[in-house]
Amino acid sequence: MLYRRFGRTELQMPVVSCGGMRYQHQWKDVDPQDIPGEGQKNLEATIERSLALGINHIETARGYGSSEMQLGWILPRLPREKMIVQTKVAPMEDTDKFVSTFETSMRYLKLDYVDLLGLHGINNEQVLHWAVRPGGCLEAARKLQEKGLCRHVGFSTHGSCDTIIRAICTDDYGGFDYVNLHWYYIYQRNWPAVEAAAKRDMGVFIISPSDKGGKLYEPSPKLVNLTKPLHPIIFNDLFCLSRPQVHTLSIGAARPTDFDLHVQAVNMFDQAATLLPPILGKLRDAMRKATGFVHPEDGIWSLPEHDDAPANMNLPILMWLLNLARGWDMVEYGRMRYNLLGNGGHWFPGQNASHLTVDNEPAVMAAAALSPYARDIVQRLQDVHSLLGGDAVKRLSSTD
């Protein structure tokens, strides 16, 4: 396993982390008697394989249902000094409730301390305010740190790049020590936030590169062909880890074998400079041929985001999903994300293209006037709905 210094925490972080949101029994707290024995055995086997591979960062959250409780049945039996344990608690307006929620996490985990405490889901300005205001959750987390209950304090985010940078740059109560955010080949919008974190010597943890990063465990045949000789997961891992500002990738393993491709990627890291350029060229060529763009994000951020768009439609994401579907046949991934719009809250905000109407078409065209999508934005919205529309998708939890 490779390790990287996790910013100013000085932790030696494995470049692959064991995320705890896929192997738990349910996305809500349950009676311990309701946990199936086979399910718990699978979780324990997954943790044991993780540690055997040198993946000693175990990451979970209060919002991951039974994950903390189930981890609490194995973690106290393992060598604590060899593990980096992280949990996350969502910022709240009521700081006392935030602290009591953290105490619940600790009771479930059955640990004296966690190495990393993340403020979970700083996705908008309101949640950021709850975190950094005087008497807020960041101040409370620092007090927990003073008591020895956590070693370092960071945050996770699905928010806009601007919100993420504001959170990274806060100096209140010492600021944050690390950040969990989204950045991978298909979605590079947050690179300025990664750079901002690097300037402040913060640890950088990439959320869900294989799932939110393209549902790469079930890739389209076209994507498989384009990333040859690498599996799409290996390609994406190498792409992310080729940037030294990135310290670790979260692998939401559901079973022990889910680490296999990521371990292959780590073992091939010294070949990344040779392997990546031809694949990147094939991906760009296929995208250009199908869409006229070289990357699915090209031009999308010149469109107004959902807060400023007609009918709250998330125009940049809608064009991104259409480009992914047309360019690399990522239709199943597109459907998963498209049908979450309208149901994702501040974790995946805005509405899908079902909200396009004859009455708001002029406003949509005006909103796209300065973008490369100006000429045919209405047709593209009709196309993305026809291609990806289906049954509404609900989020796995309130805080994933």
Secondary structure, DSSP 8 states (H G I E B T S, - for coil): --EEE-GGG--EEESEEEESSSSSS-SS---GGGS-HHHHHHHHHHHHHHHHTT--EEE--TTSTTHHHHHTTTGGGS-GGG-EEEEEE---SSHHHHHHHHHHHHHHHT-S-EEEEEETT--SHHHHHHHHSTTSHHHHHHHHHHTTSEEEEEEE--S-HHHHHHHHT--GGG--SEEEE--BTTB-TTHHHHHHHHHTT-EEEE--TTTTTT-TTS--HHHHHHTTTS-HHHHHHHHHHTSTT--EEEE--SSGGGGHHHHHHHHTGGGHHHHHHHHHHHHHHHHHHHHS-SSTTTTGGGS--GGGSGGGB-HHHHHHHHHHHHHH--HHHHHHHHTTTTTBGGGB-SB-GGG--TTTHHHHHHHTTTSTTGGGHHHHHHHHHHHH--S----SSS--
